[in-house]
Amino acid sequence: MRVTDVGTAPGEETYAVTGQTTVSPAQQNLTASSTLEPGSSETYDSVFTEPAWYAIEFTVDDQPPADEGGHVVYSPVPDDEPIGRMLTGKVGSNGGFWWTISATENAGTFDF
């Protein structure tokens, strides 16, 4: 997973963000990678520390998944909502990839 752009809102183009943001350079250049055995998982907590919109690209075995399925625009707390959102990337036993975004009552480090 790597952040390809950071903005203040989702962009008009698919999988793009727009707007200038003041997030730290570290938040603009995020990457995370893991080598996992089948059936295992890894969780990264506190990765997204700014209430910004992130354009994200996932890769599996150094290749992007087919059909743009490895791209997503994500915000950990969209539109100043008092709930948080969690981004999950998954690889199936056949090597297929998908991502999901789910709500969580834990907004993390974001105060409202």
C-alpha positions in Angstrom: 0.0 0.0 0.0 1.2 3.5 -0.8 -0.2 7.0 -0.7 -0.1 8.5 -4.1 -1.6 11.9 -3.2 -3.2 13.8 -0.3 -5.9 16.4 -0.5 -8.8 18.1 1.2 -11.6 16.3 -0.7 -12.2 13.5 -3.2 -11.4 14.6 -6.8 -13.7 14.7 -9.8 -11.6 12.0 -11.5 -11.9 8.4 -10.2 -9.3 7.6 -7.4 -8.1 11.2 -7.2 -8.0 13.8 -4.5 -8.1 17.6 -4.8 -7.2 20.6 -2.7 -4.1 21.7 -0.9 -3.5 20.3 2.5 -1.0 21.1 5.3 -0.4 17.5 6.3 3.2 16.6 7.2 5.5 15.2 4.5 5.5 11.9 6.3 1.7 11.6 5.8 2.2 12.4 2.1 4.7 9.6 1.5 3.2 6.7 3.4 4.0 3.1 2.4 3.4 -0.2 4.2 4.2 -3.7 3.0 4.1 -7.2 4.4 4.9 -10.7 3.4 2.1 -12.9 4.8 1.4 -16.6 4.8 -2.0 -17.8 3.6 -4.6 -17.3 6.3 -2.6 -14.7 8.2 -3.2 -11.0 8.6 -1.4 -7.9 9.8 -2.9 -4.7 11.2 -1.4 -1.2 11.0 -2.7 1.1 13.7 -2.4 4.9 13.7 -1.1 5.1 10.1 -3.4 7.9 8.9 -2.9 10.6 11.5 -4.5 13.6 9.6 -8.2 14.2 8.8 -7.3 14.4 5.1 -8.3 12.5 1.9 -5.7 10.0 0.7 -5.4 8.5 -2.8 -4.0 5.0 -2.2 -2.6 2.3 -4.4 -2.4 -1.3 -3.3 -0.1 -3.9 -5.0 0.1 -7.6 -4.6 3.5 -9.3 -5.4 4.7 -5.9 -6.6 1.9 -5.7 -9.2 -1.3 -3.6 -9.1 -4.5 -5.7 -9.0 -6.5 -5.9 -12.3 -9.3 -3.5 -13.2 -8.1 -0.6 -11.0 -9.2 -2.7 -8.0 -6.1 -1.6 -6.1 -7.0 2.1 -6.0 -9.1 3.8 -3.5 -9.7 7.3 -2.1 -10.0 7.2 1.7 -10.3 9.5 4.7 -10.1 8.2 8.3 -12.7 10.7 9.4 -14.7 12.1 6.4 -16.6 15.4 6.6 -15.9 15.9 10.3 -18.1 13.0 11.3 -17.6 11.8 14.9 -16.9 8.2 13.7 -13.8 6.8 12.3 -13.3 4.7 9.2 -11.0 1.7 8.8 -9.5 0.7 5.4 -8.8 -3.0 4.9 -7.0 -4.6 2.0 -7.5 -8.4 1.5 -6.0 -11.1 -0.7 -8.0 -14.2 -1.3 -6.6 -17.8 -1.5 -6.8 -17.5 -5.3 -4.7 -14.3 -5.3 -7.6 -12.0 -5.9 -7.5 -8.6 -4.1 -10.2 -6.4 -2.7 -10.5 -3.5 -0.3 -13.2 -2.4 2.1 -14.0 0.6 4.2 -15.9 0.1 7.4 -17.1 2.5 10.1 -15.8 2.3 13.6 -17.0 4.0 16.8 -13.4 4.7 17.6 -12.4 7.9 15.9 -8.8 7.4 17.1 -6.8 10.5 17.6 -9.3 12.8 16.0 -11.2 15.1 18.3 -14.6 16.7 17.4 
